[in-house]
Amino acid sequence: MGFFSRKAVVISNIPIALASAMSSAMMPSIASNYAKGLKTETAQLVNRVIRMTMLIAIPSAIGLMALSKPVMMLLFPQRASLDQASVLLMGMSVTVIFYSLSTVTNAVLQGIGKVNIPVINAAISLCIQAAALAAILYLTDFDNLALVVATVLYSLLMCILNGVAVEHNLTIRQNVIKTYIMPLVASAVMGGVVWLVYQGFFAALGMVLGEGYFANLLATAVAIFIAPLVYAAVLIKTGTVNQEELLSFPKGYKIVSLVKKFHLM
């Protein structure tokens, strides 16, 4: 239980905090537009925020999945629990996408005055999660993995139920390819590249420093530095995002500067 709550959950919550910040920032605009009867403008704002959230949440989830063990070794370097904690983080990384999206839709529903719907959805999801967790623990020997499965199920249910409620109240027309598919493709490419980069640098540094904390620290730092460049390059080359959209990212000006420095834009 400690591996799950003190390690996997703590790390997976970091990118979700970005979605929470974005949701808080957009609530006044959504409430104002909706109160004025500007449903089209409200829907367009929601579309932009959902797209921006997915452009951040999807690579965050894939990055955590690809570098689960290095990240765990970096932040919680207890060798005895490293493998188990890494597997838990890998499973929990999926919830980054679902929780980020449900956090945004929570804010949307509150902004348009449907404050009770997220609470009802949470209660429904919690009941189903509890039943599923009890069944998994009773029928299997998953142990801590049962908590991961239950958490993924809860986040997925919240994502679906909130999404249906938002769609019922606003006409949301998302570009599925640009919002979900291409970020997932770019993230998969990024994940593969950073995993290979990490393995290569860790092996090389291991010959000099030994396969310990500092070799992992340097290899992880290099992989994390390369990750946004690869991700941005795929998105730019496929026409999924442009410079203006990159600038709207947190620290977007730095990403654009790096992309231009490497002649990717």
C-alpha positions in Angstrom: 0.0 0.0 0.0 2.9 2.4 0.8 4.4 1.9 -2.6 1.1 2.9 -4.2 0.2 5.9 -2.1 3.6 7.4 -1.2 5.3 6.8 -4.6 3.2 6.0 -7.6 0.3 8.4 -6.7 2.6 11.2 -5.7 4.5 11.2 -9.0 1.4 10.7 -11.3 -0.3 13.7 -9.6 2.4 16.1 -10.8 1.2 16.5 -14.4 -2.4 16.4 -13.2 -1.7 19.6 -11.2 -1.1 21.4 -14.6 -4.6 20.5 -15.7 -6.0 21.7 -12.4 -4.3 25.1 -12.9 -5.6 25.4 -16.4 -9.1 24.6 -15.3 -9.1 27.1 -12.6 -7.8 29.8 -15.0 -10.6 29.2 -17.5 -13.6 29.0 -15.1 -14.3 32.8 -15.0 -14.3 33.0 -18.8 -16.6 30.0 -19.2 -19.0 31.3 -16.5 -19.1 34.7 -18.0 -19.7 33.6 -21.6 -22.3 31.0 -20.6 -24.2 33.6 -18.4 -24.3 35.9 -21.4 -25.8 33.1 -23.5 -22.7 32.8 -25.7 -22.8 29.0 -26.0 -20.8 28.9 -29.2 -18.0 31.0 -27.7 -18.1 28.9 -24.5 -17.8 25.6 -26.6 -14.9 27.1 -28.6 -13.1 28.0 -25.3 -13.7 24.5 -23.9 -12.4 22.9 -27.2 -9.1 24.9 -26.9 -8.6 24.1 -23.3 -9.3 20.3 -23.8 -6.8 20.3 -26.7 -4.2 22.1 -24.8 -4.7 19.8 -21.8 -4.3 16.7 -24.0 -1.2 18.1 -25.7 0.4 18.1 -22.2 -1.3 15.2 -20.5 -0.7 12.5 -23.2 3.1 13.0 -23.5 3.3 13.3 -19.7 1.6 9.9 -19.3 3.7 8.2 -22.0 6.9 9.8 -20.6 6.2 8.4 -17.1 5.5 5.1 -18.7 8.8 5.0 -20.6 10.9 6.3 -17.8 9.0 4.8 -14.8 12.0 3.0 -13.3 14.6 5.8 -13.9 12.2 8.3 -12.3 11.5 6.1 -9.3 15.2 5.5 -8.9 15.8 9.2 -9.0 13.1 10.2 -6.4 12.8 7.1 -4.3 16.1 5.2 -4.6 15.2 2.3 -2.3 16.5 -0.7 -4.2 14.2 -3.2 -2.4 11.0 -1.6 -3.6 12.2 -0.2 -6.9 10.8 -2.8 -9.3 7.4 -2.9 -7.7 7.1 0.8 -7.4 8.1 1.2 -11.1 5.4 -1.2 -12.2 2.8 0.7 -10.2 3.9 4.0 -11.7 3.7 2.6 -15.2 0.1 1.5 -14.5 -0.8 4.8 -12.9 0.5 6.9 -15.7 -2.7 6.1 -17.7 -4.7 8.0 -15.1 -2.8 11.2 -16.0 -4.8 11.4 -19.2 -8.2 10.5 -17.7 -7.8 12.7 -14.5 -6.5 15.7 -16.6 -9.6 15.5 -18.9 -12.0 14.9 -16.0 -10.5 17.9 -14.1 -11.2 20.1 -17.1 -14.7 18.9 -17.6 -15.3 19.3 -13.8 -14.4 23.0 -14.2 -16.6 23.3 -17.3 -19.6 21.9 -15.5 -19.1 24.1 -12.6 -18.6 27.1 -14.8 -22.0 26.6 -16.6 -23.8 26.1 -13.3 -24.1 22.3 -13.2 -22.3 22.0 -9.9 -24.1 18.9 -8.8 -23.3 16.8 -11.8 -19.5 16.2 -11.0 -20.5 15.2 -7.4 -23.1 12.7 -8.7 -20.6 11.3 -11.3 -17.9 11.0 -8.6 -20.4 9.0 -6.4 -21.3 6.7 -9.2 -17.7 6.2 -10.1 -16.7 5.6 -6.5 -19.4 2.9 -6.1 -18.3 1.1 -9.2 -14.7 1.4 -8.2 -15.3 0.0 -4.7 -17.2 -3.0 -6.2 -14.5 -3.7 -8.8 -11.7 -3.4 -6.2 -13.5 -5.8 -3.8 -14.0 -8.3 -6.7 -10.3 -8.0 -7.8 -9.0 -8.5 -4.3 -11.3 -11.4 -3.7 -10.8 -13.2 -7.0 -7.1 -12.5 -7.7 -3.8 -12.0 -6.0 -3.0 -8.7 -7.7 -2.2 -7.0 -4.3 -1.1 -3.4 -5.0 -1.9 -3.8 -8.7 -5.6 -4.1 -7.7 -5.4 -0.5 -6.5 -3.9 0.6 -9.8 -6.7 -1.1 -11.8 -9.3 0.4 -9.5 -7.8 3.9 -9.8 -7.6 3.6 -13.6 -11.3 2.5 -13.7 -12.4 5.4 -11.4 -10.5 8.0 -13.5 -11.9 6.5 -16.8 -15.5 6.6 -15.5 -15.2 10.2 -14.3 -13.8 11.1 -17.7 -16.6 9.4 -19.6 -19.5 10.6 -17.3 -18.3 14.2 -17.2 -17.7 14.2 -20.9 -21.2 13.0 -21.6 -22.6 15.7 -19.3 -20.6 18.4 -21.0 -21.7 17.2 -24.4 -25.3 17.3 -23.2 -25.1 20.9 -22.2 -22.7 22.3 -24.8 -22.1 21.4 -28.5 -18.4 20.3 -28.4 -16.9 19.4 -31.7 -13.4 18.2 -31.1 -11.0 17.5 -33.8 -10.3 13.9 -32.7 -7.2 13.5 -34.8 -5.4 16.7 -33.7 -6.7 16.5 -30.1 -6.1 12.8 -29.3 -4.7 10.7 -32.1 -1.7 12.8 -33.2 -0.6 13.7 -29.7 -0.7 10.0 -28.9 1.4 9.1 -32.0 3.9 11.9 -31.2 4.1 10.7 -27.6 4.7 7.1 -28.6 7.6 8.2 -30.9 8.9 10.4 -28.0 8.6 7.6 -25.5 10.5 5.2 -27.8 13.3 7.7 -28.4 13.7 8.8 -24.8 13.8 5.1 -23.6 16.6 4.4 -26.1 18.5 7.6 -25.2 18.2 6.7 -21.5 19.4 3.2 -22.0 22.3 4.3 -24.2 23.5 7.0 -21.8 23.0 4.9 -18.7 25.0 2.1 -20.2 27.8 4.5 -21.2 27.9 6.4 -17.9 27.7 3.1 -16.0 31.1 2.2 -17.4 32.6 5.3 -15.8 30.4 6.1 -12.8 29.0 2.6 -12.1 25.3 1.8 -12.5 24.2 3.9 -9.5 22.3 7.0 -8.6 24.5 9.6 -10.5 24.6 7.6 -13.8 20.8 7.4 -13.6 20.5 11.1 -12.7 22.5 12.2 -15.8 20.9 9.7 -18.2 17.4 10.7 -17.0 18.3 14.4 -17.4 19.4 13.9 -21.0 16.3 11.9 -21.8 14.0 14.5 -20.3 15.8 17.3 -22.2 15.3 15.5 -25.5 11.7 14.4 -24.8 10.0 17.8 -25.6 12.2 18.3 -28.6 11.1 15.0 -30.2 7.5 15.5 -29.2 7.4 19.1 -30.6 9.2 18.0 -33.8 6.7 15.3 -34.6 3.8 17.6 -33.9 5.3 20.4 -36.0 6.3 18.2 -38.9 2.8 16.6 -39.1 1.1 19.9 -38.9 -0.6 19.1 -35.6 0.5 22.4 -33.9 2.1 25.6 -35.1 4.3 28.1 -33.4 1.5 30.1 -31.9 0.1 27.0 -30.2 3.5 26.0 -28.9 3.9 29.5 -27.3 0.7 28.9 -25.3 2.3 25.9 -23.5 3.9 26.5 -20.1 7.4 27.8 -20.8 6.4 27.6 -24.5 8.8 30.3 -25.5 11.7 28.1 -24.4 10.3 25.1 -26.4 10.0 27.3 -29.5 13.5 28.6 -28.9 15.0 25.1 -28.7 13.0 23.9 -31.6 14.3 26.7 -33.8 17.8 26.2 -32.5 17.7 22.6 -33.8 16.1 23.8 -37.1 12.9 21.8 -36.5 10.7 24.9 -37.3 
